Amino acid sequence: MKKSVGYILLIFFIAPFFWAFKPVSKNFISLKAAADSNEPDSTLPYPINGTGGLYLNNPSNYTTEVVFDPVSGQYIIYERIGELLAKPPMFMSPEEYQEYIYKKQVDDYWTSKVASTSKANAGTDRGSGLIPQIQVKSDAFGKVFGSDIIEIRPQGAAELRFGVRFQKIENPSLPVRNQKTFNFDFDQRIQMNVTGKIGDRLNLGINYDTEATFAFENKMKLEYEGGEDEIIKRVEMGNVNLPVNSSLITGAQSLFGVKGQFQFGKTTVTAVFSEQRSQSQSVNVQGGGTTNEYSIWADQYEANRHFFLAQYFRDAYESSLQSMPIINSTVQITRIEVWVTNRRSSTTNLRNVVAFMDLGESESNSYRNGANNLPGYQLFPGPVPNQFAYPNNGNNNLDPTELAQSIPGVRDIATVNGDLVANGFVEATEFIELANARMLEANQYTFHPQLGYITLNQSLNQDEVLAVSYQYTANGRTFQVGEFSNDGVAPPKSLILKMLKSTILNVKIPLWDLMMKNVYSLGAFQVDREDFYLEISYWNDETGVPIPFLPDGNLKNDLLLRVMEMDRLNNNNDPQPDGIFDYVDGITINPRNGRIMFPVLEPFGSNLTNKLISPADREKYVYQELYDSTRFQAQKQTEHNK
């Protein structure tokens, strides 16, 4: 039962920029500026010349004279109109005169600033924001940019949110320490629009939004427009495009770079140096469906989504498909439960689990075997069993019943880590404990009952755990690996499962081989067999075009489709290659979700190694790094990713 939920949200910073702010005293400032500059005030319906009496300006023969009297030590200020005194003279001490001069200079300074701003913005509403216009007093600047005014007008808002979320769930199936959760909630948003103008020829435009739906909505562009008689007509930097008025050649859109337009007499030249951030695709509609073309590289296999249930199924995969479409397998999986890390804060179908990499494996397929000579717990103290034994709990000493007797703490999620480490097990390599693991629903994954692998609807993150328990029949016998949730182990005791994926990535342990690397997604659904055509090509650097065969070596006369075992049958599924992809539902293709599955484990690795004779050809064409290292490391071998 969910007892209480607390949520606190603090908004640290919200800063809208209102750059169109207009002072209340604008009319007064414009009036004063016009009076000081002797220019008509265009803001009035009937402009009055600045020399008129309405502005209360001093006449031209009005003068001010300051005389220092050395006898009295005072300054005498005379104000005259012509030769006549306008007012009685003023007497000031040196300190008073110094204060008088200081105030007059301050008033004159601000009067000159107001006058210059009003003059630059006379007759317009621009420049009244928080960032005023900048006037560059340079003739060369005005000749280049057409004007000496610089204007920048930013608009937008920045918002930063920081909060905490506290939740308490009184669920007896959960450990006490897991009934309370405390999480931070952090979010930010920036909306910014900046328009700038340098003179009359250079324009700047920036539009940025952190919540934009598409990347192309965030734009930046700097544009220079030349004069009528100049060679440089236009220069654009940032987001540009290249429209072409032709039906044969289409222009490119969503470009990011530099574009220039030049005119030499009657010849106009347009040049673009940019990066294209869009792609074009042609779609053909036939009978209510669309026909698309896809191009997939060898390193684009689906990672963290398809897993063998045991090393036995991986070893038997290729031999089981030798006679496809018939599958040579005596195994029939009848029941399976799949457990993953609970990232959704789900409160149903949760259990504490402990997953082992070697559970159900034979000695030849185990990490903790006699050959590795690992200290601590012994999985195979007796004679070596049959290396082709079916996966089963009784294949080694990790049988859940026996393990719970030899290491009693394995059922307690609070002590299992310390007890297993004390017995020599390596955490996250040989075992992983997972509190509140979530059991997937039947519609969240699929499994092949004969080939022994599962496919998740969503790929796992690298730090997520995948564990299973399953039951199957073979040659009239029933085998089981792991424990099911209804096998009599009551919560909060932990279930013992088979680990298929851990939180760490180690390509040197058998767990790495359980992830399938021969499945590729087309990104399409409901693939129709009638119009489906697949080709495997090699990118030839000499010609710069893909070819459906290797350019040299003993396989140069064989189609790569045949080399990759994707062409064994004809259209009637007879064992006669016909140069066309073998469309076998559930084996080479899953038409419902558009996945291609090779009938070999390492099509571009060991498969090529076994078929190429020359060591030089193997060195040139085999992409074994794709299967022996992480995909990130394999992608660095660009000479093999062809």
C-alpha positions as CSV (number, residue, x, y, z in Angstrom):
1,M,0.0,0.0,0.0
2,K,1.3,3.4,-0.9
3,K,1.3,5.4,2.3
4,S,2.5,8.8,1.4
5,V,4.1,10.7,-1.4
6,G,6.0,13.9,-1.0
7,Y,7.2,16.2,-3.8
8,I,9.1,19.4,-3.6
9,L,9.8,21.6,-6.6
10,L,12.0,24.7,-6.5
11,I,12.3,27.0,-9.5
12,F,15.7,28.5,-9.1
13,F,15.8,30.7,-12.1
14,I,13.2,32.1,-14.6
15,A,14.6,34.9,-16.7
16,P,12.4,36.2,-19.5
17,F,14.0,38.9,-21.6
18,F,11.6,41.7,-22.6
19,W,13.7,43.6,-25.0
20,A,10.8,45.8,-26.2
21,F,10.7,47.8,-23.0
22,K,9.7,51.4,-23.6
23,P,10.5,54.1,-21.0
24,V,7.6,56.3,-19.8
25,S,9.6,59.5,-20.4
26,K,10.2,58.7,-24.1
27,N,8.3,61.7,-25.5
28,F,10.1,64.1,-23.1
29,I,13.5,62.7,-24.1
30,S,12.7,63.0,-27.8
31,L,11.5,66.6,-27.3
32,K,14.7,67.5,-25.4
33,A,17.0,65.8,-28.0
34,A,15.3,67.6,-30.8
35,A,15.7,70.9,-29.0
36,D,19.4,70.3,-28.4
37,S,20.1,69.2,-32.0
38,N,17.9,71.9,-33.6
39,E,16.1,69.2,-35.6
40,P,12.3,68.9,-36.0
41,D,10.5,66.4,-33.7
42,S,8.9,63.8,-35.9
43,T,6.9,62.4,-33.1
44,L,4.6,65.4,-33.0
45,P,1.7,65.7,-35.5
46,Y,2.9,69.3,-36.3
47,P,6.7,69.4,-35.9
48,I,8.1,72.6,-34.5
49,N,11.5,73.9,-35.4
50,G,14.0,73.4,-32.6
51,T,14.9,77.1,-32.5
52,G,11.4,78.2,-31.5
53,G,10.5,79.6,-28.1
54,L,8.4,76.6,-27.2
55,Y,11.7,74.8,-26.5
56,L,12.9,77.6,-24.1
57,N,16.3,77.6,-25.7
58,N,18.7,80.5,-24.9
59,P,19.1,83.0,-27.7
60,S,22.3,83.0,-29.7
61,N,23.6,86.3,-28.0
62,Y,23.2,84.8,-24.5
63,T,26.6,84.4,-22.9
64,T,28.0,83.4,-19.5
65,E,31.2,84.9,-18.1
66,V,33.1,83.8,-15.0
67,V,35.6,86.2,-13.3
68,F,37.8,85.4,-10.3
69,D,38.3,88.2,-7.7
70,P,41.7,87.7,-6.1
71,V,40.9,90.2,-3.3
72,S,37.8,88.5,-2.0
73,G,38.8,85.0,-3.3
74,Q,35.4,84.5,-4.9
75,Y,34.2,83.6,-8.4
76,I,31.7,86.1,-10.0
77,I,29.4,84.7,-12.7
78,Y,27.9,87.2,-15.2
79,E,25.0,86.2,-17.5
80,R,24.5,88.7,-20.3
81,I,22.2,89.2,-23.3
82,G,24.4,91.2,-25.6
83,E,25.9,93.9,-23.4
84,L,23.1,93.9,-20.8
85,L,23.1,91.8,-17.6
86,A,20.3,89.2,-17.7
87,K,20.3,88.7,-13.9
88,P,22.3,90.0,-11.0
89,P,25.8,88.4,-10.8
90,M,26.4,85.3,-8.6
91,F,29.2,85.1,-6.1
92,M,30.6,81.7,-5.2
93,S,33.4,80.5,-3.0
94,P,36.0,78.1,-4.6
95,E,34.3,75.1,-3.0
96,E,30.8,76.2,-4.2
97,Y,32.2,77.0,-7.7
98,Q,33.8,73.5,-7.8
99,E,30.5,71.9,-6.9
100,Y,28.7,74.0,-9.5
101,I,31.1,72.9,-12.3
102,Y,30.8,69.3,-11.3
103,K,27.0,69.3,-11.5
104,K,27.1,71.1,-14.8
105,Q,29.4,68.6,-16.4
106,V,27.2,65.7,-15.2
107,D,24.1,67.3,-16.6
108,D,25.9,68.1,-19.9
109,Y,27.1,64.5,-20.2
110,W,23.7,62.9,-19.7
111,T,22.1,65.5,-22.0
112,S,24.6,64.6,-24.8
113,K,23.9,60.8,-24.3
114,V,20.2,61.3,-24.5
115,A,20.6,63.5,-27.6
116,S,22.8,61.0,-29.4
117,T,20.4,58.1,-28.7
118,S,17.3,60.1,-29.8
119,K,19.0,61.2,-32.9
120,A,20.0,57.7,-33.9
121,N,16.4,56.4,-33.3
122,A,14.5,59.4,-34.7
123,G,11.3,58.3,-36.4
124,T,11.7,54.6,-35.3
125,D,10.8,52.4,-32.3
126,R,14.0,50.4,-32.4
127,G,16.8,50.8,-30.0
128,S,14.6,51.3,-27.0
129,G,15.3,47.9,-25.4
130,L,17.7,46.9,-22.7
131,I,20.5,46.7,-25.3
132,P,20.5,50.0,-27.2
133,Q,21.8,50.5,-30.7
134,I,25.5,51.0,-31.1
135,Q,26.7,53.7,-33.5
136,V,30.2,53.2,-35.0
137,K,31.6,56.5,-36.1
138,S,33.6,55.2,-39.0
139,D,33.2,56.0,-42.7
140,A,34.9,52.7,-43.7
141,F,32.5,50.7,-41.5
142,G,29.5,52.5,-43.1
143,K,30.8,51.8,-46.6
144,V,31.3,48.1,-46.0
145,F,28.0,47.4,-44.1
146,G,25.9,50.2,-45.6
147,S,25.3,51.9,-42.2
148,D,27.1,52.6,-39.0
149,I,24.4,51.2,-36.7
150,I,24.7,47.9,-34.8
151,E,21.5,46.4,-33.4
152,I,21.1,43.2,-31.4
153,R,17.6,42.1,-30.1
154,P,17.6,39.0,-27.9
155,Q,14.3,37.4,-26.8
156,G,13.4,34.3,-24.9
157,A,13.5,32.6,-21.5
158,A,15.7,30.3,-19.4
159,E,14.2,28.1,-16.7
160,L,15.9,25.8,-14.2
161,R,14.0,23.4,-12.0
162,F,15.3,21.4,-9.1
163,G,13.2,19.3,-6.8
164,V,13.1,16.1,-4.7
165,R,10.7,13.2,-4.7
166,F,10.1,11.1,-1.6
167,Q,7.9,8.0,-1.7
168,K,7.1,5.3,0.9
169,I,5.4,2.1,-0.1
170,E,4.3,-0.3,2.6
171,N,4.6,-3.6,0.7
172,P,5.5,-6.6,2.8
173,S,7.0,-8.3,-0.2
174,L,9.6,-5.6,-0.4
175,P,12.6,-5.3,1.9
176,V,12.3,-2.5,4.5
177,R,15.1,-0.5,3.0
178,N,13.5,-0.6,-0.4
179,Q,10.1,0.7,0.8
180,K,11.4,4.2,0.9
181,T,12.7,6.0,-2.2
182,F,14.3,9.4,-2.5
183,N,15.1,10.8,-5.9
184,F,16.1,14.1,-7.3
185,D,14.2,15.8,-10.1
186,F,16.2,18.1,-12.3
187,D,15.0,19.8,-15.5
188,Q,16.0,22.8,-17.5
189,R,14.6,24.6,-20.5
190,I,16.0,27.3,-22.8
191,Q,14.1,29.2,-25.4
192,M,16.2,31.8,-27.2
193,N,15.7,33.9,-30.3
194,V,18.3,36.5,-31.3
195,T,18.1,38.8,-34.2
196,G,20.9,41.1,-35.0
197,K,21.7,43.7,-37.7
198,I,25.1,45.3,-38.5
199,G,24.5,48.1,-40.8
200,D,22.0,47.4,-43.6
201,R,23.9,44.4,-45.1
202,L,24.8,41.9,-42.4
203,N,21.9,40.1,-40.6
204,L,22.1,37.6,-37.7
205,G,19.4,35.1,-36.7
206,I,19.6,32.4,-34.0
207,N,16.7,30.2,-32.9
208,Y,17.3,27.7,-30.1
209,D,14.9,25.6,-28.0
210,T,15.9,22.7,-25.8
211,E,12.4,21.1,-26.3
212,A,12.3,21.3,-30.0
213,T,10.8,18.3,-31.6
214,F,13.3,18.1,-34.5
215,A,16.9,19.2,-34.7
216,F,16.3,21.3,-37.8
217,E,14.1,23.6,-35.7
218,N,17.2,25.0,-34.0
219,K,18.7,27.4,-36.6
220,M,21.6,29.8,-36.8
221,K,22.3,32.0,-39.8
222,L,24.6,34.9,-40.6
223,E,23.8,36.6,-43.9
224,Y,25.7,39.4,-45.7
225,E,24.0,41.1,-48.7
226,G,26.2,43.1,-51.1
227,G,25.3,46.1,-53.2
228,E,23.9,46.2,-56.7
229,D,27.3,46.8,-58.4
230,E,29.4,44.6,-56.2
231,I,30.8,41.2,-57.1
232,I,29.8,39.6,-53.8
233,K,26.0,39.5,-53.9
234,R,25.3,37.3,-50.9
235,V,27.3,35.3,-48.3
236,E,25.4,33.0,-45.9
237,M,26.9,31.0,-43.0
238,G,25.0,28.5,-40.8
239,N,21.8,26.9,-42.0
240,V,21.6,27.3,-45.7
241,N,19.9,25.5,-48.6
242,L,20.6,25.1,-52.3
243,P,17.4,25.2,-54.4
244,V,17.8,24.2,-58.1
245,N,15.2,25.2,-60.7
246,S,15.4,21.8,-62.5
247,S,13.3,18.7,-62.6
248,L,16.3,16.5,-63.3
249,I,18.6,17.7,-60.5
250,T,17.1,18.4,-57.1
251,G,18.6,20.8,-54.7
252,A,19.8,20.0,-51.2
253,Q,17.9,21.2,-48.1
254,S,18.9,21.4,-44.4
255,L,22.6,22.2,-45.1
256,F,25.0,23.7,-42.5
257,G,28.0,25.5,-43.9
258,V,28.8,28.5,-46.1
259,K,27.0,29.6,-49.2
260,G,28.1,32.4,-51.5
261,Q,26.6,34.1,-54.6
262,F,28.9,36.1,-56.9
263,Q,28.3,38.0,-60.1
264,F,31.0,38.6,-62.7
265,G,29.4,40.7,-65.4
266,K,26.5,38.7,-66.7
267,T,27.7,35.4,-65.1
268,T,26.3,34.4,-61.7
269,V,28.1,31.8,-59.6
270,T,26.6,30.1,-56.5
271,A,28.9,28.0,-54.4
272,V,28.2,25.9,-51.3
273,F,30.5,24.3,-48.8
274,S,28.4,22.5,-46.2
275,E,27.3,19.4,-44.4
276,Q,23.9,17.9,-45.2
277,R,21.8,17.3,-42.2
278,S,18.8,15.7,-43.9
279,Q,18.2,12.7,-46.2
280,S,15.8,12.1,-49.0
281,Q,13.8,8.9,-49.5
282,S,11.6,7.8,-52.3
283,V,8.5,5.8,-51.4
284,N,6.6,3.7,-53.9
285,V,3.0,2.7,-53.1
286,Q,1.8,-0.6,-54.5
287,G,-1.5,-2.2,-53.5
288,G,-1.8,-0.2,-50.3
289,G,1.8,-0.9,-49.1
290,T,5.1,1.1,-49.5
291,T,8.2,-0.1,-51.1
292,N,11.4,1.3,-49.6
293,E,15.1,0.7,-50.0
294,Y,17.4,0.1,-47.0
295,S,21.1,0.1,-46.6
296,I,22.6,-1.5,-43.5
297,W,26.3,-1.9,-42.6
298,A,27.8,-5.0,-41.0
299,D,28.4,-3.3,-37.6
300,Q,24.7,-2.3,-37.2
301,Y,23.5,-5.5,-35.6
302,E,20.9,-5.2,-32.9
303,A,22.7,-5.2,-29.5
304,N,21.3,-6.1,-26.1
305,R,18.1,-7.4,-27.5
306,H,18.5,-11.0,-28.7
307,F,20.1,-13.6,-26.3
308,F,20.7,-17.4,-26.3
309,L,19.3,-19.1,-23.2
310,A,22.4,-21.2,-22.8
311,Q,25.8,-22.0,-24.4
312,Y,24.2,-25.2,-25.6
313,F,21.8,-23.4,-27.9
314,R,24.5,-21.2,-29.3
315,D,26.7,-24.3,-30.1
316,A,23.8,-26.0,-31.7
317,Y,22.5,-23.0,-33.7
318,E,24.3,-23.5,-37.0
319,S,23.9,-27.3,-37.1
320,S,20.2,-27.0,-36.3
321,L,19.8,-24.9,-39.5
322,Q,21.8,-27.0,-41.8
323,S,18.6,-28.5,-43.4
324,M,16.4,-25.4,-43.2
325,P,13.6,-24.8,-43.5
326,I,13.5,-27.9,-41.3
327,I,15.1,-27.3,-37.9
328,N,17.2,-30.2,-36.7
329,S,16.5,-29.9,-32.9
330,T,15.1,-32.2,-30.3
331,V,14.4,-29.3,-27.9
332,Q,11.0,-27.8,-27.4
333,I,10.9,-25.0,-24.8
334,T,7.5,-25.1,-23.1
335,R,7.8,-22.5,-20.3
336,I,9.9,-19.4,-19.6
337,E,10.1,-16.5,-17.2
338,V,12.1,-13.4,-18.0
339,W,13.4,-10.9,-15.3
340,V,15.0,-7.5,-15.8
341,T,16.1,-4.5,-13.7
342,N,13.0,-2.6,-12.5
343,R,13.5,0.8,-14.1
344,R,9.8,1.7,-14.2
345,S,9.3,1.8,-10.5
346,S,6.7,-1.0,-11.0
347,T,5.1,-2.4,-7.9
348,T,3.7,-5.7,-9.4
349,N,5.5,-8.9,-10.4
350,L,8.6,-8.1,-8.3
351,R,11.0,-10.5,-6.7
352,N,14.5,-10.5,-5.3
353,V,16.7,-12.7,-7.6
354,V,20.2,-14.0,-7.7
355,A,21.4,-14.9,-11.2
356,F,24.5,-17.0,-12.0
357,M,26.3,-17.2,-15.3
358,D,27.2,-20.9,-15.1
359,L,23.8,-22.1,-13.9
360,G,22.8,-25.1,-16.0
361,E,26.0,-25.1,-18.1
362,S,28.3,-28.1,-18.7
363,E,31.9,-27.9,-17.7
364,S,33.2,-27.2,-21.2
365,N,30.8,-24.1,-21.4
366,S,31.3,-22.9,-17.8
367,Y,33.5,-20.1,-16.6
368,R,34.3,-21.7,-13.3
369,N,35.6,-25.0,-14.5
370,G,38.7,-27.0,-13.8
371,A,40.7,-25.4,-16.6
372,N,40.4,-21.9,-15.3
373,N,41.5,-23.1,-11.8
374,L,39.5,-20.4,-10.0
375,P,39.8,-20.3,-6.2
376,G,36.8,-21.0,-3.9
377,Y,33.6,-22.8,-4.9
378,Q,34.0,-25.9,-7.0
379,L,31.3,-26.5,-9.6
380,F,32.6,-29.9,-10.8
381,P,34.3,-31.8,-8.1
382,G,33.5,-35.2,-9.7
383,P,34.3,-36.7,-13.2
384,V,33.9,-34.6,-16.3
385,P,30.3,-34.8,-17.6
386,N,29.3,-35.0,-21.3
387,Q,30.2,-31.7,-22.9
388,F,27.1,-31.9,-25.1
389,A,24.7,-32.3,-22.1
390,Y,21.5,-30.5,-22.2
391,P,21.2,-27.4,-20.0
392,N,19.9,-28.5,-16.6
393,N,20.1,-27.4,-13.0
394,G,21.8,-30.6,-12.1
395,N,24.8,-30.1,-14.5
396,N,26.9,-28.5,-11.7
397,N,26.8,-27.6,-8.1
398,L,24.8,-24.4,-8.8
399,D,21.6,-26.4,-8.6
400,P,19.3,-24.1,-6.6
401,T,18.4,-26.7,-4.0
402,E,22.0,-27.8,-3.3
403,L,23.3,-24.3,-3.5
404,A,20.9,-23.1,-0.8
405,Q,22.2,-25.8,1.5
406,S,25.9,-25.2,0.9
407,I,25.6,-21.4,1.0
408,P,22.5,-20.6,3.1
409,G,22.8,-16.9,2.7
410,V,22.1,-17.1,-1.0
411,R,18.4,-16.7,-0.3
412,D,18.8,-13.5,1.6
413,I,19.3,-10.4,-0.6
414,A,21.0,-8.6,2.3
415,T,23.8,-11.2,2.8
416,V,24.1,-13.0,-0.5
417,N,26.8,-10.7,-1.9
418,G,29.1,-11.2,1.0
419,D,28.5,-14.9,1.2
420,L,29.2,-15.5,-2.5
421,V,32.3,-13.3,-2.6
422,A,33.6,-15.2,0.5
423,N,33.2,-18.4,-1.6
424,G,35.3,-17.0,-4.4
425,F,32.5,-15.8,-6.8
426,V,33.2,-12.6,-8.7
427,E,30.3,-10.1,-8.5
428,A,28.8,-8.8,-11.8
429,T,30.9,-11.5,-13.6
430,E,29.8,-14.8,-12.2
431,F,26.7,-13.6,-10.3
432,I,24.5,-10.6,-9.8
433,E,22.0,-9.9,-7.1
434,L,19.0,-7.9,-8.0
435,A,16.4,-6.5,-5.5
436,N,12.9,-6.0,-6.8
437,A,13.5,-7.4,-10.3
438,R,10.6,-7.1,-12.6
439,M,9.2,-10.1,-14.5
440,L,8.3,-9.3,-18.1
441,E,4.8,-9.9,-19.4
442,A,4.4,-12.5,-22.1
443,N,3.7,-9.8,-24.7
444,Q,7.0,-8.0,-23.9
445,Y,9.3,-10.6,-25.5
446,T,9.3,-13.6,-27.8
447,F,11.3,-16.8,-27.8
448,H,12.1,-19.5,-30.3
449,P,11.1,-22.9,-28.8
450,Q,13.5,-24.9,-30.9
451,L,16.6,-22.7,-31.4
452,G,16.5,-21.5,-27.8
453,Y,16.8,-17.7,-27.9
454,I,14.7,-14.8,-26.7
455,T,14.0,-11.4,-28.3
456,L,13.0,-8.5,-26.2
457,N,10.6,-5.8,-27.5
458,Q,12.9,-3.1,-26.2
459,S,16.7,-3.1,-26.1
460,L,18.3,-3.1,-22.6
461,N,20.6,-0.4,-21.4
462,Q,24.2,-1.4,-20.6
463,D,23.6,-1.2,-16.8
464,E,20.5,-3.4,-16.9
465,V,20.4,-7.1,-15.9
466,L,18.6,-9.9,-17.8
467,A,17.9,-13.3,-16.1
468,V,15.7,-16.2,-17.0
469,S,14.3,-19.5,-15.9
470,Y,12.9,-21.9,-18.4
471,Q,11.7,-25.5,-18.9
472,Y,11.9,-27.6,-22.0
473,T,11.5,-31.2,-23.3
474,A,14.2,-33.2,-25.2
475,N,14.0,-36.8,-26.2
476,G,11.0,-37.4,-24.0
477,R,12.6,-35.9,-20.9
478,T,11.9,-32.6,-19.1
479,F,14.7,-30.3,-18.1
480,Q,14.7,-27.0,-16.1
481,V,17.2,-24.2,-15.7
482,G,16.6,-21.7,-12.8
483,E,13.6,-21.4,-10.5
484,F,10.1,-20.2,-11.4
485,S,8.2,-17.7,-9.2
486,N,5.7,-20.4,-8.1
487,D,8.3,-23.1,-7.3
488,G,7.8,-22.8,-3.6
489,V,10.3,-20.1,-2.8
490,A,8.2,-17.6,-1.0
491,P,9.2,-13.9,-0.9
492,P,11.3,-12.2,0.4
493,K,13.6,-15.1,-0.3
494,S,15.5,-14.7,-3.6
495,L,15.0,-16.8,-6.7
496,I,18.0,-18.4,-8.3
497,L,18.1,-17.8,-12.1
498,K,20.2,-18.1,-15.2
499,M,22.0,-14.8,-16.0
500,L,22.1,-13.8,-19.6
501,K,23.3,-10.2,-19.2
502,S,25.1,-8.4,-16.4
503,T,25.7,-4.8,-15.5
504,I,29.3,-4.8,-16.9
505,L,30.5,-5.6,-20.4
506,N,33.3,-8.2,-20.5
507,V,34.1,-9.7,-23.9
508,K,36.4,-12.3,-22.3
509,I,33.8,-14.3,-20.5
510,P,31.2,-16.8,-21.9
511,L,28.4,-14.3,-21.1
512,W,29.4,-12.2,-24.1
513,D,28.7,-15.0,-26.5
514,L,25.1,-15.3,-25.3
515,M,24.2,-12.0,-27.0
516,M,23.4,-12.7,-30.6
517,K,25.3,-10.5,-33.1
518,N,23.7,-11.9,-36.3
519,V,20.3,-10.1,-36.2
520,Y,19.8,-6.9,-38.1
521,S,16.7,-4.6,-38.1
522,L,15.3,-3.2,-41.3
523,G,13.3,-0.5,-39.5
524,A,10.2,-1.8,-41.3
525,F,7.1,-3.9,-40.4
526,Q,4.9,-6.3,-42.2
527,V,7.5,-7.2,-44.8
528,D,5.8,-8.8,-47.9
529,R,7.6,-11.7,-49.4
530,E,6.5,-11.0,-52.9
531,D,8.4,-7.7,-53.3
532,F,11.2,-8.3,-50.9
533,Y,14.8,-8.5,-52.3
534,L,18.0,-8.7,-50.3
535,E,21.5,-8.3,-51.5
536,I,24.8,-8.6,-49.6
537,S,27.5,-6.4,-51.1
538,Y,31.2,-5.5,-50.5
539,W,32.3,-1.9,-50.8
540,N,35.1,-1.8,-53.4
541,D,37.4,1.1,-52.7
542,E,39.0,0.8,-56.2
543,T,35.7,1.4,-58.0
544,G,33.9,3.3,-55.3
545,V,30.7,1.2,-55.7
546,P,29.3,-1.9,-53.8
547,I,29.6,-5.3,-55.5
548,P,27.8,-8.5,-54.6
549,F,31.1,-10.6,-54.4
550,L,34.6,-10.2,-53.1
551,P,37.0,-8.7,-55.7
552,D,39.7,-11.4,-55.3
553,G,40.5,-14.6,-53.5
554,N,39.0,-18.0,-53.8
555,L,35.4,-16.6,-53.2
556,K,35.5,-14.0,-56.0
557,N,33.2,-16.1,-58.2
558,D,30.6,-16.7,-55.4
559,L,27.8,-14.3,-54.5
560,L,28.1,-13.0,-50.9
561,L,24.5,-14.0,-50.4
562,R,25.6,-17.6,-50.9
563,V,28.8,-17.2,-48.8
564,M,26.8,-15.9,-45.9
565,E,24.5,-19.0,-46.1
566,M,21.5,-16.9,-47.1
567,D,21.0,-18.7,-50.4
568,R,20.6,-22.4,-49.9
569,L,17.1,-22.9,-51.3
570,N,15.1,-22.1,-54.4
571,N,11.7,-20.5,-54.5
572,N,10.1,-23.8,-53.6
573,N,12.4,-24.3,-50.6
574,D,14.2,-27.1,-52.4
575,P,18.0,-27.3,-51.5
576,Q,19.1,-25.6,-54.7
577,P,20.7,-22.1,-54.6
578,D,19.1,-19.7,-57.1
579,G,20.9,-16.4,-56.3
580,I,17.9,-15.1,-54.3
581,F,17.6,-14.5,-50.6
582,D,15.9,-17.5,-48.8
583,Y,12.8,-16.0,-47.3
584,V,12.1,-18.4,-44.5
585,D,9.7,-17.0,-41.9
586,G,11.1,-17.3,-38.4
587,I,14.6,-18.5,-39.5
588,T,16.1,-16.0,-41.9
589,I,13.5,-13.2,-41.5
590,N,10.8,-12.0,-39.1
591,P,8.4,-10.2,-41.5
592,R,6.3,-8.8,-38.7
593,N,9.0,-6.6,-37.2
594,G,11.4,-6.5,-40.2
595,R,14.4,-8.4,-38.8
596,I,17.0,-10.3,-40.8
597,M,18.6,-13.3,-39.1
598,F,21.7,-15.0,-40.5
599,P,21.8,-18.8,-40.1
600,V,25.4,-18.5,-39.0
601,L,26.6,-17.0,-35.7
602,E,29.4,-14.8,-37.1
603,P,28.6,-14.1,-40.8
604,F,31.4,-11.6,-41.3
605,G,33.8,-13.2,-38.9
606,S,34.5,-16.9,-38.4
607,N,32.1,-17.8,-41.3
608,L,34.5,-16.0,-43.7
609,T,37.6,-17.4,-41.9
610,N,36.4,-21.0,-42.6
611,K,35.8,-20.3,-46.3
612,L,38.8,-18.2,-47.2
613,I,41.9,-20.1,-48.0
614,S,44.6,-17.5,-48.1
615,P,45.8,-15.9,-44.8
616,A,46.2,-12.6,-46.7
617,D,42.5,-12.7,-47.8
618,R,41.4,-13.5,-44.2
619,E,43.4,-10.5,-43.0
620,K,41.8,-8.3,-45.6
621,Y,38.1,-9.4,-45.5
622,V,37.4,-11.0,-42.1
623,Y,35.7,-8.6,-39.6
624,Q,36.3,-10.7,-36.5
625,E,36.6,-7.6,-34.3
626,L,32.8,-7.3,-34.6
627,Y,32.4,-10.4,-32.5
628,D,35.5,-10.5,-30.3
629,S,35.2,-6.9,-29.0
630,T,32.6,-4.3,-28.2
631,R,30.9,-2.7,-31.2
632,F,32.4,0.7,-30.3
633,Q,35.9,-0.8,-30.6
634,A,35.0,-2.8,-33.7
635,Q,33.8,0.3,-35.5
636,K,37.3,1.7,-35.3
637,Q,38.4,-1.0,-37.7
638,T,37.1,0.9,-40.7
639,E,39.2,-1.2,-43.2
640,H,37.0,-4.2,-42.3
641,N,33.6,-2.6,-42.1
642,K,32.8,-2.9,-45.7
